[in-house]
Structures are given as C-alpha cells and as structure tokens.
Amino acid sequence: MTEEKNSKSESKEEQPKKELQFNQEQYDFLIKCSKKGPEGIKEWNKWREENPLEKIWLQGADLGNANLQRAYLWEANLQGAYFIGANLQG
C-alpha cells in the first residue's frame, strides 16, 4: 500500500505542468477599460458583444484592485487569476 502511494505521487510529479493560457492584449484592454470606470466597462462589454467567438484567456491574471463592476466575463478563462480587492459587483 505504501509503495502504491509513492508511485502515484511520483507519477504526479513527473507529469508536465500545464502552462497558463494568457492573452496579454485582452488583459491590457480589460485593465485599461477598468481604469476608466463605468464607461470603460461599457467599452469592454461592447467589444465582447461584437466578438462573441473570441475566447478570453486570462489565466493567472493579476486583476487585484481592478474595477470590474458589471464587466462581461461570461465564459472567460480566469483559472488562477488574482482578484484580491477587485470590484466584482453586478
């Protein structure tokens, strides 16, 4: 039983870690919009509506203290993103 546990943990360690998928352009645009307040978020939401097939890749993004109130983040990939202090109301 102990040998099984060791071999399982070793095989997990041997597996390559998946790289985070992150789109710098999308991140920069979202941060720029968030700094403009509600008008900026409207700009982000409009872009999302105009680009419904665009996948949002913000894994591991630092969104701490960002004003994302009412930002359309539906189906955005935010795995591992940092939201401490972010406004996510609405």
C-alpha positions in Angstrom: 0.0 0.0 0.0 2.8 2.4 0.8 4.5 1.6 -2.4 1.3 2.4 -4.3 1.1 5.8 -2.7 4.7 6.6 -3.5 4.4 5.5 -7.1 1.2 7.6 -7.5 2.8 10.7 -6.0 5.9 10.2 -8.2 3.8 9.9 -11.3 2.0 13.2 -10.5 5.3 14.9 -10.0 6.6 13.6 -13.3 3.6 14.9 -15.2 4.4 18.2 -17.0 2.6 21.2 -15.6 0.1 22.8 -17.9 1.1 26.4 -18.9 -1.4 29.0 -18.2 -3.2 30.4 -21.2 -3.0 34.2 -21.1 -3.7 36.8 -23.7 -1.7 40.0 -23.0 -3.8 42.1 -25.4 -7.0 41.1 -23.7 -5.5 41.7 -20.3 -4.2 45.2 -21.2 -7.5 46.1 -22.7 -9.5 45.0 -19.7 -7.2 46.8 -17.3 -7.4 50.0 -19.5 -11.2 49.8 -19.5 -11.4 49.1 -15.8 -9.4 52.3 -15.1 -11.9 54.4 -17.0 -14.7 53.3 -14.6 -18.3 52.5 -15.9 -17.7 54.0 -19.3 -14.6 51.8 -19.8 -16.5 48.7 -18.7 -19.2 49.6 -21.3 -16.4 49.7 -23.8 -15.2 46.2 -22.7 -18.7 44.8 -22.8 -19.3 46.3 -26.3 -16.1 44.6 -27.5 -17.3 41.3 -26.0 -20.7 41.6 -27.7 -19.0 42.4 -31.1 -16.6 39.5 -30.7 -18.8 36.7 -29.3 -16.5 33.9 -30.6 -13.3 35.4 -29.1 -12.2 33.2 -26.2 -11.0 35.2 -23.2 -7.7 33.8 -21.8 -6.8 35.5 -18.6 -5.5 32.5 -16.6 -3.2 33.7 -13.8 -4.1 37.4 -14.5 -3.5 40.0 -11.8 -6.9 41.7 -11.5 -6.3 42.8 -7.9 -8.0 46.1 -7.2 -9.4 46.3 -10.7 -12.9 47.9 -11.1 -14.7 45.1 -12.9 -18.2 46.0 -11.8 -20.6 44.8 -14.4 -17.8 43.6 -16.7 -19.0 40.9 -19.0 -16.7 38.0 -18.1 -19.0 35.2 -19.1 -17.0 32.1 -20.1 -13.7 33.9 -19.6 -11.0 31.5 -18.6 -9.8 33.0 -15.3 -8.2 30.0 -13.7 -5.6 31.1 -11.1 -6.5 34.8 -11.6 -5.9 37.1 -8.6 -8.9 39.1 -7.5 -8.0 40.5 -4.1 -9.5 43.9 -3.8 -11.2 43.8 -7.2 -14.8 45.2 -7.5 -16.8 42.3 -9.0 -20.3 43.6 -8.2 -23.0 43.2 -10.8 
